[in-house]
């Protein structure tokens, strides 16, 4: 029997908002492959990834966390489908189709994923949207799944302890729960150590309320994304000169864009707080998914030049980073699950005053990948957030390019054009206009 981890349980317990806790990626394809061929290729490869053939089962109360078991009726054709791009299939429609695929709930009685092949009118594949529920894996694990789906990938193997047999009975669940409790009682000192490291990553001594802004009000079920790309080497060079990382540079850019929207609304704040996921692993395989991630709230100053802000952010993040990456999950996970168990999590996230936005940044493949024999021209990360986060961001590097995505609730942030233009301008200030991609 394979239980979900504490981190996985957090994603499951907090999936209570108007948009599901899904993560996804839009893969835009080069010409030359039919939608039906891409669909069949994905069906064949996804069916060989062990976790994608499993369903999640929640045991009765008191018998521990949910566990994975084989879907005896698994059919990849139920998960990989094709649909035509509406209208002329331009960029806006492509992005809208990706958002639709990611924000539609996944049936809980089936393996928690889908892939949608978007096709042109003539039957040629234009793009693929891959969607995973967050309980299945984090962003690093999502990249491992992608690695198994593209040309040249190998299917993952079952993790140690995974069972392909019958579902566990009550006695099995009780025994497993007893062993889990015993392990917890034997390791109080290690638990205390994890909590100390987690507090350092969270920066608990500096935790204060985030500035109140009109970007932070309860969101609804609708989402929209916009995309800006920049040369990755240029970002590396620009940030390294000031002792900063790529993620530090993106933090400066996204908060600068948010600040411009606020200024146009007549709001002036000195800083914004952005929550940044911190992964406990640099990479993984298709046979070892799950969630191993903590959070690091960063208080980003808005005054000064782009260079001054970058250096300030680099100093802040260096202080908060710990030797054990992702350690803050030991603090955040239990607290959030407790709130979720009371039924008050929706009220909490709609009124929280801890952060203004989220930024996910993933290191993607360095070389250009192919799928069904055609190149993957671009990978656009699509992540969802609920609560009172009107705009969140995701960044992913791929084949020499860094793609930054702004996801907004159009009811809370209708100024998507201004936000995108400002984000582009902030990145230009960081690396220079000549390095920007159209």
PyMOL commands that set and color helices and strands:
alter all, ss='L'
color gray80, all
select helices_A, chain A and resi 6-13+35-46+50-53+76-78+91-103+139-149+170-186+188-202+204-206+232-240+246-264+306-320+329-341+345-351+416-431+433-435
alter helices_A, ss='H'
color red, helices_A
select strands_A, chain A and resi 2-3+22-29+54-57+67-70+80-84+113-119+125-133+224-231+271-279+293-301+357-363+370-371+374-383+391-398+401-408
alter strands_A, ss='S'
color yellow, strands_A
deselect
rebuild
show_as cartoon
